[in-house]
Amino acid sequence: MCPEGTILKVNIYGTEYPIRGDVDVEYIRRIADYVDRKMREVDQNTTAKSSLKVAILAALNIADELFRERDEKNALVRRLESEADRLSKVLNENLKE
């Protein structure tokens, strides 16, 4: 954990950013490394060379990943709820016998 007031310096796409937070230092580093990797991937796969354009495209890619993960999680929750309902009905029917 970062003690309150602690500033962690991270490097993203060649620029150092001071991050203040009360969460685990390694967690902040993992997130910063992930954003850095995404920006470098975009940089390698596009002709957009301005930092702002690279950052926006990386943000869109990360947002796409987030939305897809959310959709997968919601579909899984719906399947699990449906299966739980089915099993509950089976149990109730068998307990009545």
PAZASE-24902 format. One record per atom (N, C-alpha, C, O): residue number from 1; residue in one letter; x, y, z. Coordinates in pm, whole numbers, always signed. Atoms other than C-alpha are relative to their C-alpha. Layout:
<r num="NUM" residu="a" u="X" v="Y" w="Z"/>
...
***
This chain:
<r num="1" residu="m" u="+84" v="-119" w="+0"/>
<r num="1" residu="m" u="+0" v="+0" w="+0"/>
<r num="1" residu="m" u="+87" v="+124" w="+0"/>
<r num="1" residu="m" u="+194" v="+128" w="+61"/>
<r num="2" residu="c" u="-69" v="-129" w="-2"/>
<r num="2" residu="c" u="+108" v="+353" w="-66"/>
<r num="2" residu="c" u="-48" v="+75" w="+123"/>
<r num="2" residu="c" u="-169" v="+96" w="+141"/>
<r num="3" residu="p" u="+44" v="-85" w="-110"/>
<r num="3" residu="p" u="+108" v="+555" w="+252"/>
<r num="3" residu="p" u="-60" v="+129" w="-57"/>
<r num="3" residu="p" u="-17" v="+177" w="-162"/>
<r num="4" residu="e" u="+65" v="-122" w="+48"/>
<r num="4" residu="e" u="-116" v="+860" w="+217"/>
<r num="4" residu="e" u="+104" v="+108" w="-24"/>
<r num="4" residu="e" u="+191" v="+131" w="+60"/>
<r num="5" residu="g" u="-93" v="-105" w="+34"/>
<r num="5" residu="g" u="+73" v="+1138" w="+45"/>
<r num="5" residu="g" u="+121" v="-49" w="-78"/>
<r num="5" residu="g" u="+198" v="+33" w="-129"/>
<r num="6" residu="t" u="-111" v="+54" w="+76"/>
<r num="6" residu="t" u="+323" v="+904" w="-120"/>
<r num="6" residu="t" u="-26" v="+16" w="-149"/>
<r num="6" residu="t" u="-138" v="-5" w="-197"/>
<r num="7" residu="i" u="+12" v="-16" w="+144"/>
<r num="7" residu="i" u="+388" v="+975" w="-484"/>
<r num="7" residu="i" u="+90" v="-103" w="-67"/>
<r num="7" residu="i" u="+210" v="-109" w="-41"/>
<r num="8" residu="l" u="-73" v="+100" w="+77"/>
<r num="8" residu="l" u="+491" v="+692" w="-715"/>
<r num="8" residu="l" u="+20" v="+54" w="-140"/>
<r num="8" residu="l" u="-75" v="+103" w="-201"/>
<r num="9" residu="k" u="-26" v="-47" w="+136"/>
<r num="9" residu="k" u="+657" v="+786" w="-1042"/>
<r num="9" residu="k" u="-2" v="-119" w="-94"/>
<r num="9" residu="k" u="+67" v="-219" w="-73"/>
<r num="10" residu="v" u="+9" v="+106" w="+100"/>
<r num="10" residu="v" u="+564" v="+572" w="-1341"/>
<r num="10" residu="v" u="+33" v="+60" w="-137"/>
<r num="10" residu="v" u="+13" v="+180" w="-160"/>
<r num="11" residu="n" u="-35" v="-45" w="+134"/>
<r num="11" residu="n" u="+681" v="+593" w="-1701"/>
<r num="11" residu="n" u="-96" v="-65" w="-98"/>
<r num="11" residu="n" u="-105" v="-187" w="-107"/>
<r num="12" residu="i" u="+94" v="+48" w="+100"/>
<r num="12" residu="i" u="+420" v="+564" w="-1973"/>
<r num="12" residu="i" u="+33" v="+68" w="-133"/>
<r num="12" residu="i" u="+27" v="+190" w="-145"/>
<r num="13" residu="y" u="-28" v="-48" w="+135"/>
<r num="13" residu="y" u="+517" v="+598" w="-2338"/>
<r num="13" residu="y" u="+104" v="+112" w="+0"/>
<r num="13" residu="y" u="+94" v="+211" w="-73"/>
<r num="14" residu="g" u="-112" v="-93" w="-2"/>
<r num="14" residu="g" u="+834" v="+783" w="-2252"/>
<r num="14" residu="g" u="-17" v="+124" w="+86"/>
<r num="14" residu="g" u="+71" v="+210" w="+89"/>
<r num="15" residu="t" u="+24" v="-115" w="-87"/>
<r num="15" residu="t" u="+682" v="+1032" w="-2009"/>
<r num="15" residu="t" u="-20" v="-48" w="+142"/>
<r num="15" residu="t" u="-90" v="-147" w="+166"/>
<r num="16" residu="e" u="+14" v="+37" w="-141"/>
<r num="16" residu="e" u="+709" v="+1017" w="-1632"/>
<r num="16" residu="e" u="-121" v="+72" w="+60"/>
<r num="16" residu="e" u="-141" v="+192" w="+41"/>
<r num="17" residu="y" u="+119" v="-55" w="-64"/>
<r num="17" residu="y" u="+388" v="+1065" w="-1435"/>
<r num="17" residu="y" u="+5" v="-29" w="+150"/>
<r num="17" residu="y" u="+29" v="-143" w="+190"/>
<r num="18" residu="p" u="+9" v="+24" w="-144"/>
<r num="18" residu="p" u="+361" v="+1114" w="-1059"/>
<r num="18" residu="p" u="-142" v="-46" w="+34"/>
<r num="18" residu="p" u="-239" v="+20" w="-1"/>
<r num="19" residu="i" u="+131" v="+56" w="-36"/>
<r num="19" residu="i" u="+78" v="+900" w="-922"/>
<r num="19" residu="i" u="-10" v="-4" w="+152"/>
<r num="19" residu="i" u="+77" v="-58" w="+220"/>
<r num="20" residu="r" u="+26" v="+4" w="-144"/>
<r num="20" residu="r" u="-64" v="+950" w="-575"/>
<r num="20" residu="r" u="-120" v="-90" w="+21"/>
<r num="20" residu="r" u="-224" v="-73" w="-43"/>
<r num="21" residu="g" u="+112" v="+90" w="-26"/>
<r num="21" residu="g" u="-281" v="+675" w="-437"/>
<r num="21" residu="g" u="+19" v="-74" w="+130"/>
<r num="21" residu="g" u="+128" v="-79" w="+186"/>
<r num="22" residu="d" u="-6" v="+76" w="-124"/>
<r num="22" residu="d" u="-364" v="+467" w="-137"/>
<r num="22" residu="d" u="-19" v="-149" w="-27"/>
<r num="22" residu="d" u="-66" v="-223" w="+59"/>
<r num="23" residu="v" u="+7" v="+142" w="+35"/>
<r num="23" residu="v" u="-354" v="+134" w="-321"/>
<r num="23" residu="v" u="+141" v="-56" w="-11"/>
<r num="23" residu="v" u="+239" v="+17" w="-1"/>
<r num="24" residu="d" u="-127" v="+70" w="+9"/>
<r num="24" residu="d" u="-77" v="-121" w="-360"/>
<r num="24" residu="d" u="+88" v="+57" w="-111"/>
<r num="24" residu="d" u="+42" v="+78" w="-223"/>
<r num="25" residu="v" u="-96" v="-56" w="+95"/>
<r num="25" residu="v" u="+232" v="+16" w="-534"/>
<r num="25" residu="v" u="+13" v="-91" w="-122"/>
<r num="25" residu="v" u="+18" v="-43" w="-235"/>
<r num="26" residu="e" u="-14" v="+94" w="+112"/>
<r num="26" residu="e" u="+265" v="-299" w="-746"/>
<r num="26" residu="e" u="-123" v="+4" w="-91"/>
<r num="26" residu="e" u="-110" v="-12" w="-212"/>
<r num="27" residu="y" u="+122" v="-12" w="+80"/>
<r num="27" residu="y" u="-96" v="-262" w="-859"/>
<r num="27" residu="y" u="+9" v="+121" w="-93"/>
<r num="27" residu="y" u="-23" v="+112" w="-212"/>
<r num="28" residu="i" u="-15" v="-121" w="+81"/>
<r num="28" residu="i" u="-28" v="+93" w="-979"/>
<r num="28" residu="i" u="+102" v="-24" w="-110"/>
<r num="28" residu="i" u="+81" v="+16" w="-225"/>
<r num="29" residu="r" u="-102" v="+30" w="+101"/>
<r num="29" residu="r" u="+287" v="-26" w="-1157"/>
<r num="29" residu="r" u="-54" v="-91" w="-110"/>
<r num="29" residu="r" u="-26" v="-71" w="-228"/>
<r num="30" residu="r" u="+58" v="+91" w="+99"/>
<r num="30" residu="r" u="+97" v="-309" w="-1326"/>
<r num="30" residu="r" u="-91" v="+74" w="-97"/>
<r num="30" residu="r" u="-88" v="+50" w="-218"/>
<r num="31" residu="i" u="+91" v="-78" w="+85"/>
<r num="31" residu="i" u="-166" v="-67" w="-1454"/>
<r num="31" residu="i" u="+80" v="+91" w="-94"/>
<r num="31" residu="i" u="+52" v="+97" w="-213"/>
<r num="32" residu="a" u="-82" v="-88" w="+83"/>
<r num="32" residu="a" u="+95" v="+181" w="-1576"/>
<r num="32" residu="a" u="+73" v="-79" w="-108"/>
<r num="32" residu="a" u="+80" v="-34" w="-223"/>
<r num="33" residu="d" u="-68" v="+85" w="+100"/>
<r num="33" residu="d" u="+289" v="-99" w="-1750"/>
<r num="33" residu="d" u="-97" v="-44" w="-109"/>
<r num="33" residu="d" u="-61" v="-49" w="-226"/>
<r num="34" residu="y" u="+101" v="+43" w="+97"/>
<r num="34" residu="y" u="-31" v="-218" w="-1916"/>
<r num="34" residu="y" u="-33" v="+112" w="-98"/>
<r num="34" residu="y" u="-38" v="+90" w="-219"/>
<r num="35" residu="v" u="+30" v="-115" w="+86"/>
<r num="35" residu="v" u="-115" v="+129" w="-2047"/>
<r num="35" residu="v" u="+119" v="+28" w="-92"/>
<r num="35" residu="v" u="+100" v="+56" w="-211"/>
<r num="36" residu="d" u="-121" v="-22" w="+80"/>
<r num="36" residu="d" u="+245" v="+172" w="-2166"/>
<r num="36" residu="d" u="+7" v="-103" w="-114"/>
<r num="36" residu="d" u="+34" v="-66" w="-229"/>
<r num="37" residu="r" u="-3" v="+105" w="+102"/>
<r num="37" residu="r" u="+230" v="-165" w="-2351"/>
<r num="37" residu="r" u="-105" v="+26" w="-108"/>
<r num="37" residu="r" u="-78" v="+12" w="-227"/>
<r num="38" residu="k" u="+107" v="-27" w="+96"/>
<r num="38" residu="k" u="-101" v="-74" w="-2513"/>
<r num="38" residu="k" u="+36" v="+116" w="-92"/>
<r num="38" residu="k" u="+11" v="+110" w="-213"/>
<r num="39" residu="m" u="-39" v="-115" w="+82"/>
<r num="39" residu="m" u="+31" v="+262" w="-2630"/>
<r num="39" residu="m" u="+109" v="-39" w="-99"/>
<r num="39" residu="m" u="+108" v="+4" w="-214"/>
<r num="40" residu="r" u="-108" v="+44" w="+89"/>
<r num="40" residu="r" u="+343" v="+98" w="-2774"/>
<r num="40" residu="r" u="-53" v="-93" w="-110"/>
<r num="40" residu="r" u="-3" v="-88" w="-223"/>
<r num="41" residu="e" u="+63" v="+85" w="+101"/>
<r num="41" residu="e" u="+128" v="-163" w="-2954"/>
<r num="41" residu="e" u="-66" v="+86" w="-107"/>
<r num="41" residu="e" u="-50" v="+62" w="-227"/>
<r num="42" residu="v" u="+67" v="-90" w="+95"/>
<r num="42" residu="v" u="-80" v="+113" w="-3111"/>
<r num="42" residu="v" u="+104" v="+71" w="-84"/>
<r num="42" residu="v" u="+88" v="+83" w="-206"/>
<r num="43" residu="d" u="-106" v="-71" w="+72"/>
<r num="43" residu="d" u="+237" v="+302" w="-3204"/>
<r num="43" residu="d" u="+60" v="-87" w="-110"/>
<r num="43" residu="d" u="+91" v="-38" w="-218"/>
<r num="44" residu="q" u="-59" v="+91" w="+99"/>
<r num="44" residu="q" u="+372" v="-5" w="-3385"/>
<r num="44" residu="q" u="-97" v="-35" w="-112"/>
<r num="44" residu="q" u="-54" v="-69" w="-222"/>
<r num="45" residu="n" u="+99" v="+45" w="+97"/>
<r num="45" residu="n" u="+46" v="-76" w="-3567"/>
<r num="45" residu="n" u="-77" v="+111" w="-68"/>
<r num="45" residu="n" u="-179" v="+86" w="-133"/>
<r num="46" residu="t" u="+72" v="-111" w="+62"/>
<r num="46" residu="t" u="-57" v="+268" w="-3684"/>
<r num="46" residu="t" u="+99" v="+105" w="-47"/>
<r num="46" residu="t" u="+215" v="+108" w="-6"/>
<r num="47" residu="t" u="-84" v="-110" w="+47"/>
<r num="47" residu="t" u="+77" v="+569" w="-3865"/>
<r num="47" residu="t" u="-20" v="+125" w="+85"/>
<r num="47" residu="t" u="+49" v="+225" w="+66"/>
<r num="48" residu="a" u="+25" v="-114" w="-89"/>
<r num="48" residu="a" u="-62" v="+803" w="-3597"/>
<r num="48" residu="a" u="+117" v="+11" w="+96"/>
<r num="48" residu="a" u="+134" v="-73" w="+184"/>
<r num="49" residu="k" u="-120" v="-11" w="-81"/>
<r num="49" residu="k" u="+255" v="+927" w="-3437"/>
<r num="49" residu="k" u="-9" v="+106" w="+109"/>
<r num="49" residu="k" u="+84" v="+119" w="+189"/>
<r num="50" residu="s" u="+10" v="-96" w="-109"/>
<r num="50" residu="s" u="+129" v="+1204" w="-3213"/>
<r num="50" residu="s" u="-37" v="-76" w="+127"/>
<r num="50" residu="s" u="-116" v="-170" w="+123"/>
<r num="51" residu="s" u="+27" v="+65" w="-128"/>
<r num="51" residu="s" u="+122" v="+1105" w="-2847"/>
<r num="51" residu="s" u="-148" v="+0" w="+33"/>
<r num="51" residu="s" u="-200" v="-98" w="+86"/>
<r num="52" residu="l" u="+143" v="-11" w="-30"/>
<r num="52" residu="l" u="-236" v="+1225" w="-2814"/>
<r num="52" residu="l" u="-79" v="-103" w="-79"/>
<r num="52" residu="l" u="-166" v="-170" w="-23"/>
<r num="53" residu="k" u="+73" v="+96" w="+82"/>
<r num="53" residu="k" u="-360" v="+1013" w="-3105"/>
<r num="53" residu="k" u="+29" v="-143" w="+46"/>
<r num="53" residu="k" u="-62" v="-225" w="+52"/>
<r num="54" residu="v" u="-36" v="+132" w="-50"/>
<r num="54" residu="v" u="-170" v="+709" w="-2977"/>
<r num="54" residu="v" u="-74" v="-28" w="+131"/>
<r num="54" residu="v" u="-126" v="-138" w="+151"/>
<r num="55" residu="a" u="+69" v="+17" w="-129"/>
<r num="55" residu="a" u="-318" v="+763" w="-2628"/>
<r num="55" residu="a" u="-149" v="-24" w="-21"/>
<r num="55" residu="a" u="-207" v="-109" w="+46"/>
<r num="56" residu="i" u="+143" v="+17" w="+25"/>
<r num="56" residu="i" u="-672" v="+795" w="-2765"/>
<r num="56" residu="i" u="-28" v="-137" w="-60"/>
<r num="56" residu="i" u="-123" v="-203" w="-19"/>
<r num="57" residu="l" u="+19" v="+132" w="+60"/>
<r num="57" residu="l" u="-639" v="+483" w="-2979"/>
<r num="57" residu="l" u="+24" v="-111" w="+103"/>
<r num="57" residu="l" u="-48" v="-211" w="+105"/>
<r num="58" residu="a" u="-24" v="+99" w="-106"/>
<r num="58" residu="a" u="-491" v="+291" w="-2684"/>
<r num="58" residu="a" u="-117" v="-2" w="+97"/>
<r num="58" residu="a" u="-160" v="-109" w="+141"/>
<r num="59" residu="a" u="+116" v="-7" w="-90"/>
<r num="59" residu="a" u="-777" v="+413" w="-2463"/>
<r num="59" residu="a" u="-120" v="-69" w="-62"/>
<r num="59" residu="a" u="-194" v="-138" w="+8"/>
<r num="60" residu="l" u="+111" v="+69" w="+68"/>
<r num="60" residu="l" u="-1028" v="+292" w="-2722"/>
<r num="60" residu="l" u="+20" v="-152" w="+4"/>
<r num="60" residu="l" u="-76" v="-226" w="+25"/>
<r num="61" residu="n" u="-28" v="+144" w="-8"/>
<r num="61" residu="n" u="-857" v="-50" w="-2731"/>
<r num="61" residu="n" u="-26" v="-54" w="+140"/>
<r num="61" residu="n" u="-84" v="-161" w="+156"/>
<r num="62" residu="i" u="+21" v="+43" w="-139"/>
<r num="62" residu="i" u="-860" v="-73" w="-2351"/>
<r num="62" residu="i" u="-149" v="+0" w="+33"/>
<r num="62" residu="i" u="-198" v="-92" w="+99"/>
<r num="63" residu="a" u="+144" v="-6" w="-24"/>
<r num="63" residu="a" u="-1225" v="+36" w="-2339"/>
<r num="63" residu="a" u="-71" v="-117" w="-69"/>
<r num="63" residu="a" u="-164" v="-175" w="-13"/>
<r num="64" residu="d" u="+57" v="+115" w="+71"/>
<r num="64" residu="d" u="-1309" v="-231" w="-2599"/>
<r num="64" residu="d" u="+21" v="-127" w="+81"/>
<r num="64" residu="d" u="-72" v="-207" w="+95"/>
<r num="65" residu="e" u="-28" v="+117" w="-84"/>
<r num="65" residu="e" u="-1139" v="-495" w="-2382"/>
<r num="65" residu="e" u="-93" v="-3" w="+122"/>
<r num="65" residu="e" u="-149" v="-107" w="+156"/>
<r num="66" residu="l" u="+86" v="-10" w="-119"/>
<r num="66" residu="l" u="-1332" v="-373" w="-2077"/>
<r num="66" residu="l" u="-144" v="-37" w="-33"/>
<r num="66" residu="l" u="-206" v="-115" w="+39"/>
<r num="67" residu="f" u="+139" v="+26" w="+36"/>
<r num="67" residu="f" u="-1668" v="-379" w="-2254"/>
<r num="67" residu="f" u="-21" v="-147" w="-36"/>
<r num="67" residu="f" u="-122" v="-207" w="+2"/>
<r num="68" residu="r" u="+12" v="+142" w="+35"/>
<r num="68" residu="r" u="-1605" v="-728" w="-2397"/>
<r num="68" residu="r" u="+3" v="-87" w="+126"/>
<r num="68" residu="r" u="-75" v="-182" w="+139"/>
<r num="69" residu="e" u="-6" v="+75" w="-126"/>
<r num="69" residu="e" u="-1506" v="-858" w="-2051"/>
<r num="69" residu="e" u="-129" v="+13" w="+78"/>
<r num="69" residu="e" u="-179" v="-85" w="+134"/>
<r num="70" residu="r" u="+128" v="-22" w="-69"/>
<r num="70" residu="r" u="-1818" v="-703" w="-1899"/>
<r num="70" residu="r" u="-111" v="-81" w="-63"/>
<r num="70" residu="r" u="-191" v="-144" w="+6"/>
<r num="71" residu="d" u="+104" v="+76" w="+70"/>
<r num="71" residu="d" u="-2037" v="-860" w="-2166"/>
<r num="71" residu="d" u="+14" v="-149" w="+30"/>
<r num="71" residu="d" u="-85" v="-217" w="+52"/>
<r num="72" residu="e" u="-24" v="+141" w="-30"/>
<r num="72" residu="e" u="-1875" v="-1201" w="-2107"/>
<r num="72" residu="e" u="-41" v="-32" w="+144"/>
<r num="72" residu="e" u="-103" v="-135" w="+170"/>
<r num="73" residu="k" u="+36" v="+22" w="-140"/>
<r num="73" residu="k" u="-1918" v="-1167" w="-1730"/>
<r num="73" residu="k" u="-151" v="+0" w="+17"/>
<r num="73" residu="k" u="-205" v="-85" w="+88"/>
<r num="74" residu="n" u="+146" v="-7" w="-12"/>
<r num="74" residu="n" u="-2283" v="-1065" w="-1765"/>
<r num="74" residu="n" u="-67" v="-124" w="-60"/>
<r num="74" residu="n" u="-164" v="-174" w="-6"/>
<r num="75" residu="a" u="+55" v="+121" w="+61"/>
<r num="75" residu="a" u="-2352" v="-1358" w="-1999"/>
<r num="75" residu="a" u="+21" v="-120" w="+93"/>
<r num="75" residu="a" u="-68" v="-204" w="+107"/>
<r num="76" residu="l" u="-28" v="+109" w="-93"/>
<r num="76" residu="l" u="-2187" v="-1595" w="-1751"/>
<r num="76" residu="l" u="-92" v="+7" w="+122"/>
<r num="76" residu="l" u="-145" v="-96" w="+166"/>
<r num="77" residu="v" u="+90" v="-16" w="-115"/>
<r num="77" residu="v" u="-2389" v="-1453" w="-1461"/>
<r num="77" residu="v" u="-141" v="-43" w="-38"/>
<r num="77" residu="v" u="-207" v="-113" w="+39"/>
<r num="78" residu="r" u="+135" v="+41" w="+44"/>
<r num="78" residu="r" u="-2711" v="-1497" w="-1662"/>
<r num="78" residu="r" u="-10" v="-152" w="-12"/>
<r num="78" residu="r" u="-110" v="-211" w="+30"/>
<r num="79" residu="r" u="+2" v="+147" w="+12"/>
<r num="79" residu="r" u="-2620" v="-1860" w="-1743"/>
<r num="79" residu="r" u="-1" v="-66" w="+137"/>
<r num="79" residu="r" u="-74" v="-163" w="+159"/>
<r num="80" residu="l" u="-5" v="+57" w="-134"/>
<r num="80" residu="l" u="-2534" v="-1931" w="-1379"/>
<r num="80" residu="l" u="-132" v="+18" w="+74"/>
<r num="80" residu="l" u="-177" v="-73" w="+143"/>
<r num="81" residu="e" u="+130" v="-23" w="-64"/>
<r num="81" residu="e" u="-2857" v="-1774" w="-1255"/>
<r num="81" residu="e" u="-106" v="-93" w="-57"/>
<r num="81" residu="e" u="-189" v="-146" w="+16"/>
<r num="82" residu="s" u="+95" v="+89" w="+64"/>
<r num="82" residu="s" u="-3056" v="-1975" w="-1508"/>
<r num="82" residu="s" u="+20" v="-144" w="+48"/>
<r num="82" residu="s" u="-77" v="-214" w="+76"/>
<r num="83" residu="e" u="-30" v="+136" w="-48"/>
<r num="83" residu="e" u="-2882" v="-2297" w="-1404"/>
<r num="83" residu="e" u="-39" v="-17" w="+147"/>
<r num="83" residu="e" u="-90" v="-121" w="+186"/>
<r num="84" residu="a" u="+38" v="+6" w="-142"/>
<r num="84" residu="a" u="-2934" v="-2217" w="-1034"/>
<r num="84" residu="a" u="-152" v="-10" w="+13"/>
<r num="84" residu="a" u="-202" v="-86" w="+96"/>
<r num="85" residu="d" u="+147" v="+9" w="-2"/>
<r num="85" residu="d" u="-3306" v="-2160" w="-1101"/>
<r num="85" residu="d" u="-47" v="-140" w="-39"/>
<r num="85" residu="d" u="-136" v="-196" w="+25"/>
<r num="86" residu="r" u="+37" v="+134" w="+45"/>
<r num="86" residu="r" u="-3329" v="-2489" w="-1289"/>
<r num="86" residu="r" u="+25" v="-104" w="+109"/>
<r num="86" residu="r" u="-60" v="-188" w="+136"/>
<r num="87" residu="l" u="-35" v="+94" w="-106"/>
<r num="87" residu="l" u="-3151" v="-2679" w="-1011"/>
<r num="87" residu="l" u="-92" v="+16" w="+121"/>
<r num="87" residu="l" u="-130" v="-83" w="+184"/>
<r num="88" residu="s" u="+92" v="-25" w="-111"/>
<r num="88" residu="s" u="-3371" v="-2516" w="-748"/>
<r num="88" residu="s" u="-135" v="-64" w="-26"/>
<r num="88" residu="s" u="-195" v="-124" w="+64"/>
<r num="89" residu="k" u="+128" v="+62" w="+36"/>
<r num="89" residu="k" u="-3683" v="-2631" w="-933"/>
<r num="89" residu="k" u="+8" v="-152" w="+10"/>
<r num="89" residu="k" u="-84" v="-215" w="+60"/>
<r num="90" residu="v" u="-19" v="+145" w="-8"/>
<r num="90" residu="v" u="-3546" v="-2985" w="-961"/>
<r num="90" residu="v" u="+1" v="-45" w="+146"/>
<r num="90" residu="v" u="-63" v="-144" w="+181"/>
<r num="91" residu="l" u="-5" v="+34" w="-143"/>
<r num="91" residu="l" u="-3467" v="-2991" w="-589"/>
<r num="91" residu="l" u="-138" v="+9" w="+64"/>
<r num="91" residu="l" u="-179" v="-81" w="+137"/>
<r num="92" residu="n" u="+134" v="-18" w="-57"/>
<r num="92" residu="n" u="-3809" v="-2856" w="-495"/>
<r num="92" residu="n" u="-95" v="-111" w="-44"/>
<r num="92" residu="n" u="-174" v="-161" w="+36"/>
<r num="93" residu="e" u="+86" v="+108" w="+48"/>
<r num="93" residu="e" u="-3983" v="-3113" w="-714"/>
<r num="93" residu="e" u="+34" v="-132" w="+68"/>
<r num="93" residu="e" u="-56" v="-209" w="+102"/>
<r num="94" residu="n" u="-40" v="+125" w="-63"/>
<r num="94" residu="n" u="-3780" v="-3397" w="-564"/>
<r num="94" residu="n" u="-29" v="-2" w="+150"/>
<r num="94" residu="n" u="-53" v="-108" w="+208"/>
<r num="95" residu="l" u="+30" v="-5" w="-143"/>
<r num="95" residu="l" u="-3836" v="-3278" w="-209"/>
<r num="95" residu="l" u="-150" v="-21" w="+25"/>
<r num="95" residu="l" u="-188" v="-66" w="+133"/>
<r num="96" residu="k" u="+144" v="+18" w="-15"/>
<r num="96" residu="k" u="-4214" v="-3284" w="-265"/>
<r num="96" residu="k" u="-40" v="-147" w="-7"/>
<r num="96" residu="k" u="-144" v="-187" w="+46"/>
<r num="97" residu="e" u="+35" v="+142" w="+20"/>
<r num="97" residu="e" u="-4208" v="-3653" w="-357"/>
<r num="97" residu="e" u="+14" v="-80" w="+126"/>
<r num="97" residu="e" u="-11" v="-201" w="+125"/>
***
